[in-house]
């Protein structure tokens, strides 16, 4: 798209350069911010936001991938605790046999506005040969959608508000000056001269 003659080349460079800088800055703080939201497993949980049982819990399902090829039973309890930049899930199916583990998933998802880090703990029947092998307490993992998406979700609106809108206001003022045959750059009454006698800049 051809640049408007009312925009200086330096303004075009600043326009796109500012977007790059904003996105790079947000990308640099995205993961460290999520790290600050990690809760110690012995620390207090966040505020309870959802407490679902039985059919409602089953409808919500397991919010993360379970580690076995065979699907886990539908959960009987489903809780979500949360605060800004933090969501914690505690989802369980109780085994009728009191001597055997049920299926449980505890999950922290951290970051804003999309989760960036996922920390998972899982329990199941350790004695079932069909359920052997997967790691029940895997290392935290980065979530690509949040790593890529958060800088765009936050950065583009900031860029539009603080960079694009002010430039748009300047362009509107320059159009009004041009309609009056004033210098579009400084507003001097240039009378349609090719070069402004006040600021020395050529008209568009």
C-alpha positions in Angstrom: 0.0 0.0 0.0 1.4 3.4 -1.0 2.2 5.7 1.9 0.2 8.9 2.2 2.0 12.1 1.0 1.0 13.6 4.4 3.2 11.1 6.3 6.9 11.7 6.5 9.2 8.7 5.8 10.6 9.1 9.3 7.0 8.8 10.7 6.5 5.6 8.7 9.7 4.2 10.2 8.7 5.1 13.7 5.2 3.7 13.1 6.4 0.2 12.3 9.5 0.3 14.5 7.4 1.1 17.5 5.2 -2.0 16.8 8.3 -4.2 16.6 9.7 -2.7 19.9 6.4 -3.2 21.7 6.1 -6.8 20.6 9.7 -7.6 21.5 9.3 -6.0 24.9 6.1 -8.0 25.6 7.7 -11.2 24.3 10.6 -10.6 26.7 8.3 -10.2 29.8 5.7 -12.8 28.8 7.3 -15.9 30.2 8.9 -14.2 33.3 5.6 -12.8 34.2 4.0 -16.3 34.1 6.8 -17.6 36.2 5.9 -15.1 39.0 2.4 -16.6 39.1 3.6 -20.2 39.9 2.2 -21.3 43.3 4.1 -23.6 45.6 2.3 -26.9 45.9 2.1 -26.4 49.7 1.0 -22.7 49.4 -2.6 -21.4 49.6 -4.8 -21.9 46.5 -6.5 -19.0 44.8 -10.2 -18.1 45.1 -12.6 -20.9 44.2 -14.4 -19.9 41.0 -16.1 -23.1 39.8 -17.2 -26.1 41.9 -18.9 -28.6 39.7 -20.1 -32.1 40.6 -21.3 -35.3 38.9 -23.0 -34.5 35.5 -21.8 -30.9 35.4 -18.2 -32.1 36.2 -18.5 -34.8 33.5 -19.6 -32.3 30.9 -16.6 -30.1 31.7 -14.2 -33.1 31.3 -10.5 -33.3 31.7 -9.1 -29.8 30.8 -5.7 -31.2 29.7 -4.6 -34.3 27.8 -4.5 -37.4 29.9 -1.4 -39.6 29.5 -3.0 -42.9 28.5 -4.4 -44.2 25.2 -7.5 -45.4 26.9 -9.7 -42.5 28.0 -10.0 -41.8 31.7 -13.5 -42.1 33.4 -15.6 -39.0 33.3 -14.7 -36.8 36.3 -17.0 -36.6 39.4 -15.7 -33.4 40.8 -14.3 -30.4 38.9 -12.9 -27.3 40.6 -11.2 -24.2 39.3 -9.4 -21.6 41.4 -8.2 -18.4 39.9 -6.9 -14.9 40.1 -5.4 -12.6 37.6 -2.9 -14.4 35.5 -3.5 -17.8 37.3 -5.9 -20.7 36.9 -5.7 -23.9 38.9 -7.8 -27.0 38.3 -8.5 -29.9 40.6 -10.4 -32.6 38.7 -11.1 -36.1 40.1 -12.8 -39.4 39.7 -13.0 -41.5 42.9 -12.4 -45.2 42.5 -15.2 -47.2 44.3 -12.4 -49.5 45.7 -11.0 -47.6 48.7 -7.7 -49.4 48.3 -7.1 -48.2 44.8 -6.2 -44.8 43.5 -8.8 -42.9 41.5 -8.0 -40.6 38.6 -7.0 -37.1 39.5 -5.6 -34.1 37.7 -4.2 -31.0 39.3 -3.2 -28.3 36.9 -1.8 -24.8 37.0 -2.0 -22.6 33.9 -0.2 -19.3 34.3 0.1 -16.1 32.3 -2.1 -13.4 30.8 -4.1 -13.1 28.7 -3.5 -16.6 27.4 -1.8 -19.2 29.6 2.0 -19.5 29.0 3.1 -22.2 31.4 1.4 -25.4 32.3 2.2 -27.4 35.5 0.5 -30.8 35.8 0.2 -33.5 38.4 -1.7 -36.7 37.8 -2.8 -39.8 39.7 -4.2 -43.1 38.6 -4.2 -46.8 39.5 -0.4 -47.5 39.7 -1.0 -51.2 39.9 -2.9 -51.5 36.6 -0.4 -52.9 34.0 -2.3 -51.1 31.2 -1.6 -47.7 32.8 2.2 -48.0 33.3 4.8 -45.8 31.7 3.7 -42.1 31.5 5.2 -39.5 33.8 2.7 -38.6 36.5 4.5 -35.3 37.5 6.0 -34.0 34.2 8.1 -30.9 34.0 6.4 -27.6 33.4 5.9 -26.9 29.8 5.5 -23.8 27.7 2.2 -23.3 25.8 3.0 -22.1 22.3 -0.4 -20.3 21.9 0.3 -18.0 24.9 4.0 -17.5 24.1 3.1 -16.2 20.6 -0.4 -14.9 21.2 0.1 -12.7 24.3 2.5 -10.2 22.8 0.0 -9.8 19.9 -3.1 -9.6 22.0 -1.6 -7.0 24.3 0.8 -5.2 22.0 -1.3 -4.5 19.0 -4.0 -2.6 21.0 -1.3 -0.6 22.8 0.3 0.2 19.5 -3.1 1.3 18.0 -3.9 3.5 21.0 -0.6 5.1 21.7 1.0 5.3 18.2 -1.5 4.9 15.4 -4.3 7.1 16.9 -2.0 10.1 17.6 -0.6 9.8 14.0 -4.1 9.6 12.7 -4.9 12.8 14.6 -1.9 14.5 13.0 -2.9 13.4 9.6 -6.4 14.8 10.1 -5.0 18.1 11.1 -2.7 18.1 8.1 -5.6 17.4 5.7 -7.5 20.4 7.2 -4.4 22.6 6.7 -4.1 21.4 3.1 -7.7 22.3 2.5 -7.0 25.9 3.6 -3.8 26.0 1.4 -1.7 26.3 4.6 1.5 24.5 5.2 0.5 21.0 6.2 3.6 20.6 8.4 3.6 23.8 10.5 0.2 25.4 9.8 1.7 28.6 8.4 -0.5 30.5 6.0 1.6 29.6 3.0 -1.1 30.5 0.4 -0.5 27.3 -1.6 3.3 27.9 -2.1 5.3 24.9 -3.1 7.8 25.6 -0.2 6.7 27.0 3.1 8.5 30.3 3.9 8.1 29.6 7.6 9.5 26.1 8.1 11.2 25.6 4.7 9.5 22.3 4.0 8.0 21.4 0.6 4.2 20.7 0.5 2.9 17.2 -0.3 
